[in-house]
């Protein structure tokens, strides 16, 4: 497992990861602490090794490693939690692949700043819906209803967008 993150330097080596995946490495193997390569890559986005803090592109490499591991079939449920600071695109990829939201962690962590607050609100909505795929379907249904109403009533897109964000989830079933 340590080889996937390029030890001993600690930085993520995408070339080494590609080589491992091409030669048939098990993407779901875990290290002695029970961490999968996917979990390690997610954590590297936020918590680079001290010597990598100023390494150019370390966060981008970690996000690319997450995408490569998911594409290779890594089990997204091995990610123990999705921190607020992970880029939203990475969060969406993880949720789409089946990662779970640790609600206990979510309610006991105070987000810092607007970005993390918005991520917390999003994760609360996903959790309340019962998972990412249910949330996505509900949201899609609400947007379709708003678009149809807006089209028939000539409502500007900006107003329709505001309405779709304020309607309760139960309207999507109508």
C-alpha positions in Angstrom: 0.0 0.0 0.0 2.8 2.4 0.8 4.1 1.9 -2.7 0.9 3.4 -4.2 1.7 6.8 -2.5 5.3 6.7 -3.4 7.0 6.2 -0.1 9.4 7.2 1.4 8.9 10.7 0.0 5.1 10.6 0.7 4.0 12.3 -2.5 1.6 10.7 -4.9 3.2 9.2 -8.0 0.6 8.9 -10.7 3.0 7.1 -13.0 3.7 4.5 -10.3 0.0 4.2 -9.7 -0.7 3.7 -13.4 2.0 1.0 -13.5 0.5 -0.8 -10.5 -3.0 -0.7 -12.0 -1.8 -1.9 -15.5 0.0 -4.8 -13.9 -3.1 -5.9 -12.1 -2.6 -4.6 -8.6 -5.6 -5.1 -6.3 -7.1 -1.6 -5.9 -9.1 -2.7 -2.8 -6.2 -4.0 -0.7 -5.6 -2.3 2.6 -2.6 -1.4 4.7 -1.9 -2.5 8.2 -4.2 0.2 9.6 -7.1 -0.9 7.3 -6.8 2.0 4.9 -7.5 1.4 1.2 -5.5 3.2 -1.5 -8.6 5.2 -2.3 -8.9 6.3 1.4 -5.3 7.3 1.4 -5.6 9.3 -1.8 -8.7 11.2 -0.4 -6.8 12.0 2.8 -3.7 13.2 0.8 -5.9 15.8 -0.9 -6.3 17.5 2.5 -3.4 16.3 4.6 -0.2 16.2 2.5 2.9 15.1 4.3 4.8 18.1 5.9 7.5 17.9 3.2 4.8 18.0 0.4 2.9 21.1 1.6 4.7 23.2 -0.9 5.0 20.5 -3.6 3.3 22.0 -6.7 0.2 20.1 -7.8 0.0 17.7 -4.9 -3.7 18.2 -4.4 -4.4 17.8 -8.2 -2.3 14.6 -8.2 -4.3 13.2 -5.3 -7.6 14.1 -7.0 -6.3 12.3 -10.2 -5.3 9.3 -8.1 -8.9 9.1 -6.7 -10.3 9.2 -10.3 -7.9 6.6 -11.5 -8.6 4.3 -8.5 -12.4 4.6 -9.0 -12.1 3.9 -12.7 -10.1 0.8 -11.9 -12.9 -0.5 -9.7 -11.9 0.7 -6.2 -14.6 0.2 -3.6 -15.8 3.7 -2.7 -17.2 2.4 0.6 -13.7 2.0 1.9 -13.4 5.7 2.2 -14.1 6.2 5.9 -15.3 9.7 5.6 -15.4 12.6 3.1 -13.9 15.7 4.6 -15.4 19.1 3.9 -12.3 20.4 2.3 -12.2 17.8 -0.5 -13.0 19.4 -3.9 -16.6 19.1 -4.8 -15.9 17.2 -8.0 -14.0 14.6 -6.0 -16.9 14.4 -3.5 -19.4 13.9 -6.3 -17.2 11.1 -7.9 -17.0 9.3 -4.5 -20.7 9.6 -3.8 -21.6 8.5 -7.3 -19.4 5.5 -6.8 -21.1 4.6 -3.5 -19.1 6.3 -0.7 -21.1 6.7 2.4 -21.5 9.8 4.5 -20.5 9.5 8.1 -23.4 11.4 9.7 -21.8 11.3 13.1 -18.7 13.0 11.8 -20.9 15.4 9.8 -22.9 16.6 12.8 -19.9 16.9 15.1 -17.6 18.8 12.7 -18.0 22.6 12.5 -17.3 23.7 8.9 -14.8 26.6 8.6 -15.7 29.2 5.9 -18.4 29.5 3.3 -17.0 26.7 1.1 -17.1 24.1 3.9 -20.5 25.3 5.1 -21.9 24.8 1.6 -20.3 21.4 1.4 -21.9 20.5 4.8 -25.3 21.6 3.7 -25.0 19.5 0.5 -23.8 16.4 2.5 -26.7 16.9 5.0 -29.2 17.0 2.1 -27.7 13.9 0.5 -27.9 12.1 3.9 -31.5 13.3 4.5 -32.5 12.0 1.1 -31.2 8.5 1.9 -28.1 8.6 -0.3 -26.6 10.3 -3.3 -28.6 8.5 -6.0 -31.9 9.2 -4.3 -30.9 12.8 -3.8 -29.9 13.1 -7.5 -33.3 11.7 -8.6 -35.3 14.0 -6.3 -33.3 17.0 -7.4 -33.7 16.0 -11.1 -37.4 15.7 -10.6 -37.7 19.1 -9.0 -35.7 20.7 -11.7 -37.8 19.1 -14.4 -41.0 20.3 -12.7 -39.6 23.9 -12.4 -38.5 23.9 -16.0 -41.9 22.7 -17.2 -43.7 25.3 -15.1 -41.3 28.0 -16.2 -41.7 27.1 -19.9 -45.4 27.2 -19.7 -45.6 30.4 -17.7 -42.6 32.2 -19.4 -40.8 32.5 -16.0 -37.1 33.7 -16.4 -34.5 30.9 -15.7 -33.1 32.9 -12.8 -36.4 32.8 -11.0 -37.0 29.2 -11.8 -33.6 28.3 -10.3 -34.4 30.2 -7.1 -37.8 28.4 -6.9 -36.2 24.9 -7.4 -33.8 25.5 -4.5 -36.5 26.6 -2.1 -39.2 24.0 -2.8 -39.4 21.1 -0.3 -38.2 17.7 -1.5 -41.7 16.3 -1.3 -42.8 18.3 -4.3 -40.6 16.2 -6.6 -43.0 13.3 -6.1 -45.9 15.3 -7.5 
